Amino acid sequence: MNWYPNKRLGLLSGLVLFALLVGAEASLLRGLLGAPIDFWFFLRALIFTAALPVVAFLAYAYYSLANLAYRVERNGILIRWGAIVDLVPRDEIVEIVPFGTLNKRLSDGWGWPGYRVGDGQVGGLGPVRLYTTRPPEQSMAVRTRRRTYVISPANAEGFLADYRTRRKLGPIVRWAEGRRLPGLLGLSIWRDRLAGAVALPGLVLNLGLFGYLAARYPALPARLALSYDLRGMADRIGGRAELLILPAVGLAIVLVNAALAAWLHRKERVLALMLLGNGPLVQALLWLAAVRLAR
C-alpha cells in the first residue's frame, strides 16, 4: 500500500521558488536579446546559461516531491522519489521509531520549507537518507543495519500498522538494500572525481575564450581577415561575428567528448579520461587562432 507525506507546504514553497527563478531567467533573456556583444553581454549570458541546469534541477526536484511515496510491501518498504527508488528490505529493518526519540540533531540534506531530502551522517546512527516534508524531529526513522531513512507519512499510525501486518506475513522475494537509479543518473562517471578534475580545465579555457572575444568585440573592425595562406597573406575576409565560431566549435568538442567519455567510462575508464584530457590542448589551439585573428 502507498503512503504519502503532507506535501502542501513543500509544493507551494517550491512553486514560488521556481516562479522567481524562471522570472529572473526571463528578465536576463530579455536583456540579452538585441544587446551589443561586449564583456558585460558575456557575463549576463554566462549567468543565464549557468542557471539553466539549476532551473532544470529545481523542476525535477519539484516533480520528485509531487510523486514522493512510501510503499509498504511484504518484502519491505519502497521509497519512491522521482525516478529514484530506495529499497528497504524487511529483514534489514531494525526498528521504525519517531526520529525525535533518538535524541539526535540532523542538519544535513537540502530543500526548501516543507521539503527536505538528501544524504547525511549522524553520530551514533551512521549514514542517514532524508525523504521528508517535515522537520526531522517530527518525522519517522526507519533504521536498518546500514543506514537510517527519515520519512514523514501523513498518517504515521496507519503506516506503522500496515508495516506490522505485512511483516508478519513474511517476504515473497528477498530484496537487496540499495538505491535504483535511472540510466542517466546511474552512469559511473558521476562518481569519478578524477574525471571531473580532468574535464574542468578544458571547459574553463573555452569559457575564457568566449569572454576574451566578447571583450575584444567592440574594438574589432566590422570585417577582418579570417584565414591566411602559406605566405601569411589574408585569403578570406569575413564579418567579426564569425570569430565566435571558434569558441562555439570548442564548446561542441567539449560536449561531444564528455558524452563519449560518459558512455565509455564504465568499461574503458582510461580511454574516457584521455577523451576528457585532450580538451585543454584543443582549447589552447583555438585560443592561439583567436588571438591571432583578433589582434
ZAMARGU-4260 file (C-alpha; in steps of 0.2 Angstrom, whole numbers, plus 5000, padded with zeros to 4 digits):
<rodrens>
0) 5000/5000/5000 | 5006/5018/4996 | 5008/5030/5010 | 5010/5049/5006 | 5018/5064/5016
5) 5009/5080/5018 | 5015/5090/5003 | 5005/5106/5003 | 5018/5117/5011 | 5033/5110/5000
10) 5023/5111/4984 | 5018/5129/4987 | 5035/5134/4993 | 5043/5126/4978 | 5031/5134/4966
15) 5035/5151/4972 | 5054/5147/4971 | 5053/5140/4954 | 5042/5155/4948 | 5055/5168/4955
20) 5070/5158/4946 | 5061/5157/4930 | 5056/5176/4931 | 5074/5180/4934 | 5079/5170/4919
25) 5066/5178/4908 | 5072/5195/4913 | 5090/5190/4909 | 5085/5184/4892 | 5075/5200/4888
30) 5091/5210/4892 | 5102/5199/4880 | 5090/5199/4865 | 5097/5213/4854 | 5110/5219/4866
35) 5128/5223/4859 | 5141/5210/4861 | 5154/5215/4874 | 5161/5208/4890 | 5145/5213/4900
40) 5135/5204/4887 | 5146/5188/4890 | 5144/5189/4909 | 5125/5190/4908 | 5125/5176/4895
45) 5136/5166/4907 | 5124/5168/4922 | 5109/5164/4911 | 5117/5148/4904 | 5123/5143/4921
50) 5106/5145/4929 | 5098/5134/4916 | 5103/5117/4925 | 5098/5125/4941 | 5080/5128/4934
55) 5080/5110/4927 | 5086/5103/4943 | 5073/5113/4953 | 5059/5107/4941 | 5065/5089/4944
60) 5065/5091/4962 | 5048/5098/4962 | 5041/5084/4952 | 5050/5072/4964 | 5041/5080/4978
65) 5025/5078/4969 | 5027/5059/4967 | 5036/5056/4984 | 5028/5040/4991 | 5032/5026/5004
70) 5026/5009/4998 | 5024/4996/5011 | 5025/4978/5005 | 5028/4961/5012 | 5046/4962/5006
75) 5049/4979/5014 | 5047/4997/5011 | 5050/5005/4994 | 5053/5024/4994 | 5050/5032/4978
80) 5057/5050/4974 | 5055/5055/4956 | 5064/5042/4945 | 5074/5036/4960 | 5069/5021/4971
85) 5076/5016/4988 | 5073/4998/4993 | 5072/4994/5012 | 5071/4975/5014 | 5060/4969/5028
90) 5074/4958/5035 | 5086/4973/5036 | 5074/4984/5046 | 5079/4985/5064 | 5066/4997/5070
95) 5054/5011/5065 | 5053/5025/5078 | 5049/5044/5079 | 5066/5052/5074 | 5064/5064/5089
100) 5066/5049/5101 | 5083/5046/5095 | 5089/5062/5103 | 5100/5066/5088 | 5101/5083/5078
105) 5101/5082/5059 | 5107/5097/5049 | 5111/5088/5033 | 5100/5087/5017 | 5093/5101/5006
110) 5077/5108/5000 | 5065/5122/5005 | 5051/5125/5018 | 5041/5109/5018 | 5053/5098/5009
115) 5070/5090/5014 | 5080/5076/5005 | 5097/5071/5003 | 5111/5061/5012 | 5120/5065/5028
120) 5129/5057/5043 | 5124/5057/5061 | 5135/5051/5075 | 5128/5036/5083 | 5116/5032/5068
125) 5129/5032/5054 | 5123/5036/5036 | 5106/5045/5035 | 5095/5047/5020 | 5080/5060/5020
130) 5064/5059/5011 | 5053/5070/5022 | 5041/5085/5021 | 5043/5089/5040 | 5057/5094/5052
135) 5067/5078/5056 | 5061/5079/5074 | 5043/5077/5068 | 5047/5063/5056 | 5050/5044/5057
140) 5066/5035/5057 | 5067/5018/5048 | 5083/5010/5054 | 5092/4996/5046 | 5109/4989/5049
145) 5117/5000/5035 | 5108/5017/5037 | 5093/5027/5043 | 5079/5033/5032 | 5070/5048/5038
150) 5052/5049/5031 | 5036/5058/5035 | 5020/5048/5031 | 5005/5059/5034 | 4996/5045/5043
155) 5010/5038/5054 | 4999/5026/5064 | 4992/5019/5048 | 5009/5017/5040 | 5016/5008/5056
160) 5000/4997/5057 | 5002/4992/5038 | 5020/4988/5040 | 5017/4977/5055 | 5003/4967/5047
165) 5013/4964/5031 | 5029/4960/5041 | 5020/4945/5050 | 5016/4938/5033 | 5034/4936/5028
170) 5043/4941/5012 | 5039/4935/4995 | 5055/4940/4987 | 5071/4945/4997 | 5077/4962/4992
175) 5094/4969/4992 | 5095/4985/5001 | 5100/4999/4990 | 5095/5013/4978 | 5089/5011/4960
180) 5094/5025/4948 | 5088/5029/4931 | 5100/5026/4917 | 5107/5044/4916 | 5110/5046/4934
185) 5117/5029/4936 | 5132/5032/4925 | 5148/5028/4933 | 5157/5044/4928 | 5147/5054/4940
190) 5156/5046/4954 | 5174/5048/4947 | 5181/5064/4954 | 5197/5062/4943 | 5186/5063/4928
195) 5178/5080/4934 | 5196/5087/4938 | 5202/5082/4920 | 5187/5089/4911 | 5186/5106/4921
200) 5202/5115/4913 | 5195/5112/4895 | 5178/5120/4900 | 5186/5134/4909 | 5198/5138/4894
205) 5183/5138/4882 | 5173/5150/4893 | 5188/5161/4894 | 5189/5161/4875 | 5171/5167/4874
210) 5174/5180/4887 | 5190/5186/4878 | 5182/5188/4861 | 5167/5197/4869 | 5178/5209/4877
215) 5188/5212/4861 | 5172/5213/4850 | 5168/5231/4851 | 5185/5236/4846 | 5186/5224/4831
220) 5183/5231/4813 | 5166/5225/4805 | 5176/5215/4793 | 5193/5207/4796 | 5204/5193/4789
225) 5199/5176/4795 | 5212/5165/4787 | 5229/5167/4779 | 5239/5157/4765 | 5256/5150/4767
230) 5264/5167/4763 | 5255/5175/4778 | 5243/5184/4766 | 5224/5185/4771 | 5215/5174/4759
235) 5197/5176/4767 | 5188/5191/4774 | 5173/5190/4784 | 5162/5198/4797 | 5169/5199/4815
240) 5154/5188/4821 | 5162/5173/4813 | 5176/5174/4826 | 5163/5167/4838 | 5163/5151/4828
245) 5180/5146/4836 | 5174/5145/4854 | 5157/5138/4848 | 5167/5124/4840 | 5177/5122/4856
250) 5161/5120/4866 | 5154/5107/4854 | 5171/5097/4856 | 5169/5098/4875 | 5151/5092/4875
255) 5155/5078/4862 | 5170/5072/4872 | 5160/5072/4888 | 5146/5062/4881 | 5158/5049/4873
260) 5168/5048/4890 | 5152/5045/4900 | 5147/5031/4888 | 5164/5023/4888 | 5168/5026/4907
265) 5161/5010/4914 | 5171/4998/4903 | 5186/5009/4897 | 5190/5022/4911 | 5207/5026/4904
270) 5200/5030/4887 | 5187/5040/4894 | 5199/5050/4904 | 5210/5053/4888 | 5195/5060/4879
275) 5192/5072/4893 | 5210/5076/4895 | 5213/5082/4877 | 5201/5096/4880 | 5214/5109/4886
280) 5225/5105/4871 | 5211/5108/4859 | 5206/5124/4868 | 5223/5131/4868 | 5225/5129/4849
285) 5208/5138/4847 | 5215/5152/4859 | 5230/5154/4848 | 5220/5156/4832 | 5208/5168/4840
290) 5221/5179/4847 | 5230/5180/4830 | 5214/5184/4821 | 5208/5197/4834 | 5224/5206/4837
</rodrens>
